[in-house]
Amino acid sequence: MKKIYYLKTCSTCVRIIKSLDLPDDVIFQDIKTEDITVKQIEALEKLAGSYEALFSKRAKLYKEMGLKDQNLTEKDYKHYILDHYTFLSRPVIVYNDQIFIGNSAKTVDAAKAYIHANE
């Protein structure tokens, strides 16, 4: 599978996607207009190793809801990601059997290298 979960309105996501020079068979899912499904998040968790790895602790709601002061479980992370798109760390790039989560330069560089090596 070649898929990117992102926000169309996020300039960082858009910039990263443009920089990846992707092949035409990549599927894009704007998580604001097309909710992530239980099946999708479970598949992502298998690749990532945990729901926490997919969870954005930088989301505004994370602080507003006082979640940073709670001891969240994997079940909690899954629930919040499914409840509101802002809790998914973005972008999430799935390319074949590899997953790249977030927008750090290290992650983006690793995604670029993997994609270009596997085209």
C-alpha positions in Angstrom: 0.0 0.0 0.0 1.1 3.5 -0.8 -0.9 6.0 1.2 -0.5 9.4 2.9 -2.8 10.5 5.7 -2.5 14.3 5.9 -4.4 17.6 6.2 -5.0 19.5 3.0 -5.0 22.8 4.9 -1.7 22.1 6.7 1.1 23.9 4.8 3.7 21.7 6.4 2.0 18.5 5.1 1.6 20.0 1.6 5.3 21.1 1.6 6.5 17.7 2.7 4.3 15.9 0.1 5.6 18.1 -2.7 9.2 17.4 -1.6 8.7 13.6 -1.7 8.3 13.5 -5.6 5.8 10.6 -5.3 4.8 8.2 -8.0 1.2 8.4 -9.4 -0.1 5.4 -7.5 0.0 7.0 -4.0 -3.4 7.5 -2.4 -4.0 10.6 -0.4 -6.5 10.8 2.5 -7.3 14.2 4.0 -8.2 13.2 7.5 -10.3 16.3 8.1 -12.8 15.5 5.3 -12.5 11.7 5.4 -12.3 10.3 8.9 -9.8 7.7 9.7 -11.6 4.3 10.3 -11.0 1.8 13.0 -9.7 -0.6 10.4 -7.2 2.0 9.2 -5.9 3.0 12.6 -5.5 -0.6 13.6 -3.4 -1.3 10.4 -1.3 1.8 11.1 -0.8 0.7 14.7 0.5 -2.7 13.5 3.1 -0.9 11.3 4.0 1.8 14.0 4.1 -0.6 16.9 1.8 1.5 19.1 -1.0 4.0 19.0 1.1 6.4 21.1 3.6 6.5 18.1 0.7 7.8 16.0 -0.5 10.3 18.5 0.3 14.0 18.4 1.2 15.4 21.7 1.6 18.8 20.0 -2.1 19.0 19.2 -3.8 22.1 20.8 -6.6 19.9 22.2 -4.0 17.7 24.0 -3.2 20.6 26.3 -6.7 22.1 26.3 -8.3 18.8 27.4 -5.6 18.3 30.1 -4.5 15.1 28.5 -0.8 15.9 29.2 -1.5 15.5 32.9 -3.1 12.1 32.5 -1.6 8.7 32.2 -3.0 7.6 28.8 -3.2 4.0 27.8 -3.0 2.6 24.2 -6.8 2.3 24.3 -6.9 6.0 25.2 -4.6 7.0 22.3 -6.7 5.0 19.9 -9.9 6.5 21.1 -8.6 10.1 20.8 -7.2 9.6 17.3 -10.5 8.2 16.2 -12.4 10.9 18.0 -10.7 13.9 16.5 -8.3 14.1 13.5 -6.0 16.6 15.2 -4.6 13.8 17.4 -3.0 11.9 14.5 0.6 13.0 14.1 0.9 14.2 10.5 1.7 13.3 7.9 1.6 9.5 8.1 3.2 8.1 5.1 2.7 4.4 4.4 4.9 3.0 1.6 4.8 -0.7 1.0 5.3 -2.1 4.5 7.1 0.9 5.9 5.5 3.8 8.0 6.9 7.3 8.5 5.1 9.4 11.1 5.3 13.1 11.6 7.1 16.0 10.0 10.6 16.0 11.6 13.4 16.5 9.1 14.8 13.0 10.0 11.5 11.3 9.3 11.0 13.1 6.0 14.5 12.3 4.9 14.0 8.7 5.8 10.7 8.6 3.8 12.4 10.2 0.8 15.3 7.8 0.8 13.0 4.7 1.2 10.5 5.9 -1.5 13.2 6.6 -4.0 15.0 3.3 -3.3 11.7 1.4 -3.8 10.2 3.0 -6.9 
